[in-house]
Amino acid sequence: MQVSVVVPTYNESATVVELLRRVDAAVGGPRTEVVVVDDSTDGTADLAREVGSTLRSDVVVIHRDQPTGGLSGAVVAGLRAARGAQCAVMDADLQHPPEDLPRLLAALDDADVAVASRYTAGGGADGLSSWLRHGVSRVTTLVTRAMFPTRLRACTDPMTGFFALDRSRVDLAELRPKGFKILLEILVRRRRSVAEVPFTFGPRRAGTSKASLRQGLWFLWQLVDLRFGRMSGFALIGALGAVANVLLVSVLVALGMPFLPAAVIAAEVTMVGNFVLQEKFVFGDLVAGAESVRRRFLKSFAFNNVESAIRISLAWWLVSHGVLHSAIATAVTLAVAFVARFVFHALVVYRPREDTRVPVAR
């Protein structure tokens, strides 16, 4: 197998048949496969299998009953299943013209990754449905390139979902797919040579855009995580918890509660909230290999309570002696405790379980 075309699909029954036929016409043959990774509920997978039996290319359909990692997870699953030395990735809604695949794959002769760009000379974003989507696309592209000026220097469109790569030059194990901008992660995780091919982003033929506020928030989270690493997510959640803590202390004190019990209540509430958010957004990729959620919570809760007892005692002393205002004392001591919390959670709470299985003698 020489070429694999990975197509993630989500309720694309209106376009998948035409897409597969056009892909086959463009690059099809006995050494080409199309890997459809399907998260649909509308029969897209069945249609792909049906039309696949009539094509020159080998069509492999992977239907995920329990999708993980969103669109990025689907792409990575397809790349792992792919057998071709060269892999192209494209959407199934026909906004990525299959006829551009030969040029995209040919560009891999001189690069690790070939990017179909809307914003290089000769490209176009005509298929964006409104001035708002045009504006959002341009702004997010500029912000992204500004955050990674070195890694993205040769790429004008790191947000595109239409690209190709040499599988031998990309280590899939280093990717942590989330959201829907997997190309960005591929380009940022490691320095890679990039070749761009202009293309015109076409109009949507059927269905509606999968873009949403939720995906936008995932993208922002992805940017922060890629730029600053796991600690940035921990810091962001810690910052949200700190704000909630300060507000809760202030409210309780304003209602007449003494500072000490107010600080204890605020600390316990924010501990639980922080744990829930960290489980999902910071250490989610470590959960499967760590201890049970009950043991993780107990370790986290115990450590945070010991840390909080020390922190609150110090804050209480600062407040009772008139050194700092209650809100300022709370904020300062929370900042000091941040590093200790991160180190403990990363190295203890989410430490991988040791394999205690005894080898069986043969």
C-alpha positions in Angstrom: 0.0 0.0 0.0 1.5 3.3 -1.1 -1.2 5.9 -0.3 -3.8 6.1 2.4 -6.5 8.8 2.5 -8.0 9.3 5.9 -11.5 10.7 6.0 -13.2 11.4 9.4 -16.9 11.4 9.1 -19.8 12.6 11.3 -23.3 12.3 9.7 -22.0 12.7 6.2 -24.5 10.4 4.4 -25.4 13.1 1.9 -21.8 13.5 0.6 -19.8 10.4 1.4 -20.6 8.5 -1.7 -19.6 11.3 -4.1 -16.5 12.0 -2.0 -15.3 8.4 -2.2 -15.9 8.2 -5.9 -14.0 11.5 -6.5 -11.1 10.4 -4.3 -10.9 7.1 -6.2 -10.9 9.0 -9.5 -8.2 11.3 -8.3 -5.7 8.9 -6.7 -7.4 5.4 -6.7 -5.7 2.2 -7.6 -4.6 -1.1 -6.2 -2.0 0.6 -4.0 -4.4 3.2 -2.6 -6.7 2.9 0.4 -9.3 5.2 1.9 -9.7 4.9 5.7 -13.1 6.2 6.8 -13.3 6.8 10.5 -16.9 7.2 11.3 -18.6 8.6 14.4 -22.0 8.9 12.7 -25.6 8.0 13.6 -27.1 8.4 10.1 -25.8 5.3 8.2 -22.7 7.0 6.8 -20.6 3.9 7.5 -23.0 1.6 5.6 -23.0 3.8 2.5 -19.2 4.0 2.6 -18.9 0.2 2.7 -21.4 -0.1 -0.1 -19.8 2.3 -2.5 -16.3 1.0 -1.5 -17.0 -2.4 -3.1 -17.3 -0.7 -6.5 -14.1 1.3 -6.4 -10.5 0.5 -7.5 -9.2 1.6 -4.1 -9.5 -0.5 -0.9 -12.0 1.2 1.4 -11.6 0.5 5.1 -14.5 1.7 7.4 -13.9 2.1 11.1 -17.1 2.9 13.0 -16.5 4.2 16.5 -19.4 3.6 18.8 -17.7 5.5 21.6 -15.7 8.3 19.9 -12.8 9.7 21.9 -10.7 12.8 21.1 -13.3 14.4 18.8 -12.3 15.0 15.2 -8.6 14.9 16.1 -9.1 11.6 17.7 -10.8 10.2 14.6 -7.9 11.4 12.4 -5.3 9.9 14.7 -7.2 6.6 14.7 -7.3 6.6 10.9 -3.5 7.4 10.7 -2.8 4.5 13.1 -4.9 2.1 11.0 -3.4 3.4 7.7 -1.0 1.1 5.7 0.2 3.7 3.2 3.6 5.3 3.4 2.0 8.6 2.5 -1.2 9.6 4.2 -3.6 12.4 3.3 -6.3 13.7 5.6 -9.5 15.5 4.4 -13.0 16.2 5.4 -16.0 14.4 3.9 -18.2 17.4 3.2 -16.6 18.1 -0.2 -15.2 21.5 0.9 -11.8 19.9 0.4 -11.6 19.1 -3.4 -10.4 15.5 -3.9 -8.9 16.6 -7.3 -6.2 18.4 -5.3 -4.9 15.2 -3.7 -2.3 14.4 -6.4 -0.6 17.8 -5.9 -0.8 17.5 -2.2 0.8 14.0 -2.1 3.5 15.1 -4.7 4.5 17.9 -2.3 5.7 15.2 0.2 8.7 14.6 -2.0 10.3 17.6 -0.4 8.7 17.9 3.0 7.5 16.0 6.1 4.0 17.5 5.9 2.2 19.0 2.9 -0.5 21.6 3.7 -3.4 22.5 1.5 -3.6 26.3 2.3 -6.4 28.7 1.8 -4.2 31.7 2.5 -1.1 31.1 0.4 -0.9 32.6 -3.1 -3.4 31.0 -5.4 -5.6 29.7 -2.5 -9.1 30.9 -1.4 -11.6 30.6 1.4 -14.7 31.1 -0.7 -16.5 28.3 1.0 -16.7 30.1 4.4 -20.3 30.9 4.7 -20.3 34.4 6.1 -18.1 37.4 6.8 -18.1 36.4 10.5 -16.6 33.0 9.7 -14.1 34.6 7.3 -13.1 37.0 10.1 -12.9 34.3 12.8 -10.8 32.1 10.5 -8.3 34.9 9.7 -8.0 36.1 13.3 -7.5 32.7 14.8 -4.9 31.9 12.1 -3.0 35.1 12.9 -3.1 34.5 16.6 -2.0 30.9 16.2 0.9 31.8 14.0 1.9 34.5 16.5 1.9 32.0 19.4 4.2 29.7 17.4 6.2 32.0 15.2 9.1 29.5 14.6 7.3 26.2 14.2 4.6 27.8 11.9 6.8 30.1 10.0 6.4 28.1 6.8 2.7 27.5 7.2 0.1 30.1 6.3 -2.9 27.9 7.2 -2.2 25.7 10.3 -6.0 25.5 10.9 -6.8 23.6 7.7 -8.1 20.0 7.9 -6.7 19.2 4.4 -3.1 18.0 4.6 -0.7 15.0 3.9 2.2 13.6 5.8 5.0 11.1 5.5 4.1 8.5 8.1 7.7 7.6 8.7 8.4 11.1 9.8 5.5 11.7 12.3 5.4 9.8 15.6 1.7 9.4 16.4 2.5 8.4 20.0 3.5 11.9 20.8 0.1 13.4 19.8 -2.6 14.0 22.3 -5.7 14.6 20.2 -8.4 16.9 21.4 -10.8 19.2 19.6 -10.6 19.4 15.8 -7.2 21.0 14.9 -4.9 18.0 14.6 -2.6 19.6 12.0 -1.7 22.3 14.5 -0.6 19.7 17.0 1.4 17.8 14.4 3.3 20.9 13.3 3.9 22.2 16.9 4.9 19.1 18.8 8.1 18.8 16.7 9.9 20.8 14.1 8.9 19.6 10.7 9.5 20.7 7.1 6.4 22.0 5.5 5.4 22.4 1.8 2.2 24.3 0.9 -0.2 23.7 -1.9 -2.8 26.3 -2.6 -6.5 25.2 -2.8 -9.9 26.8 -2.8 -12.1 25.9 0.2 -15.3 25.0 -1.5 -19.0 25.7 -0.5 -20.8 23.2 1.7 -22.8 20.9 -0.4 -25.1 19.5 2.4 -25.6 19.6 6.1 -24.4 22.3 8.5 -21.0 23.3 9.8 -19.8 21.3 12.8 -18.1 24.4 14.2 -19.6 25.5 17.6 -18.8 27.5 20.7 -17.7 24.3 22.4 -15.2 23.5 19.7 -14.0 27.1 19.9 -13.3 26.7 23.6 -11.6 23.4 23.0 -9.4 25.1 20.4 -8.4 27.8 22.9 -7.6 25.1 25.4 -5.5 23.3 22.8 -3.5 26.5 22.1 -2.8 27.1 25.7 -1.8 23.5 26.3 0.5 23.3 23.3 2.1 26.6 24.1 2.6 26.2 27.8 2.2 22.5 28.5 0.2 20.6 31.1 1.1 23.0 33.8 -0.8 25.8 32.0 -4.0 23.9 32.2 -3.4 23.1 35.9 -2.7 26.8 36.4 -5.8 27.9 34.6 -8.0 25.7 36.6 -6.2 26.7 39.8 -6.7 30.3 38.8 -10.4 29.8 38.4 -10.5 28.0 41.7 -8.6 30.8 43.3 -11.0 33.4 42.0 -14.0 31.3 43.3 -12.2 30.9 46.6 -11.6 34.6 47.0 -15.1 35.4 46.1 -16.6 32.8 48.4 -14.5 34.0 51.3 -15.4 37.6 50.6 -19.1 36.8 50.5 -19.1 34.7 53.7 -17.1 37.3 55.6 -19.5 40.0 54.3 -22.4 38.0 55.6 -20.9 38.0 59.1 -18.9 34.7 59.2 -15.5 34.9 60.8 -12.6 34.6 58.4 -11.3 31.2 59.6 -14.5 29.1 59.0 -15.2 31.1 55.8 -11.7 30.2 54.5 -12.2 26.5 55.4 -15.6 26.3 53.6 -14.2 28.0 50.5 -11.2 25.7 50.4 -13.3 22.5 50.6 -15.7 23.7 47.9 -12.9 24.7 45.5 -10.9 21.5 46.1 -13.7 19.3 44.9 -14.4 21.6 41.9 -10.7 21.7 40.9 -10.4 17.9 41.1 -13.3 17.4 38.7 -11.9 19.8 36.2 -8.3 18.5 36.4 -9.5 14.9 35.9 -11.1 15.9 32.6 -8.9 18.7 31.2 -5.4 18.3 32.6 -4.7 14.7 33.5 -7.3 13.0 31.3 -4.7 11.2 29.3 -3.2 9.7 32.5 -6.4 8.5 34.1 -6.5 5.1 32.4 -3.1 4.1 33.7 -3.5 5.6 37.2 -5.2 4.3 40.3 -9.0 4.3 40.7 -10.9 7.6 40.7 -11.7 7.0 44.4 -8.0 6.6 45.4 -7.1 9.6 43.2 -9.7 11.8 44.8 -8.7 10.7 48.4 -5.0 11.4 47.7 -5.8 14.8 46.1 -8.3 15.7 48.8 -5.9 14.7 51.7 -3.0 16.6 50.3 -5.0 19.6 49.5 -6.4 19.7 53.0 -3.0 19.4 54.6 -1.7 22.1 52.3 -4.8 24.2 53.0 -4.4 23.9 56.8 -0.9 25.3 56.5 -2.0 27.9 54.0 -5.1 29.0 55.9 -3.2 29.2 59.2 -0.6 31.5 57.5 -3.4 33.6 55.9 -5.2 33.8 59.2 -2.1 35.0 61.0 -1.5 37.6 58.2 -5.1 38.8 58.5 -5.3 38.8 62.3 -2.1 40.8 62.7 -3.3 43.3 60.1 -0.5 42.5 57.7 -2.9 41.9 54.7 -6.6 42.1 53.8 -8.4 38.8 53.9 -8.8 38.6 50.1 -5.2 39.5 49.5 -3.9 37.1 52.1 -6.0 34.3 50.4 -4.7 35.1 47.0 -1.1 35.3 48.0 -1.0 32.0 49.9 -2.9 30.3 47.1 -0.2 31.4 44.6 2.6 30.0 46.8 0.8 26.7 47.1 0.3 26.2 43.4 3.7 24.6 42.6 3.5 22.1 45.4 0.0 21.0 44.3 1.0 20.6 40.7 4.1 18.5 41.6 2.1 16.3 43.9 -0.7 15.6 41.5 1.6 15.0 38.5 4.0 12.7 40.4 1.7 11.0 43.0 -2.0 11.2 42.2 -1.7 10.4 38.5 1.4 8.2 38.8 1.0 5.1 36.6 0.1 1.9 38.3 3.0 -0.6 38.7 2.5 -3.8 36.8 2.4 -6.3 39.6 1.5 -9.3 37.5 3.8 -12.3 38.0 5.1 -13.8 34.8 3.7 -17.3 34.2 6.4 -20.0 33.8 6.3 -21.9 30.5 
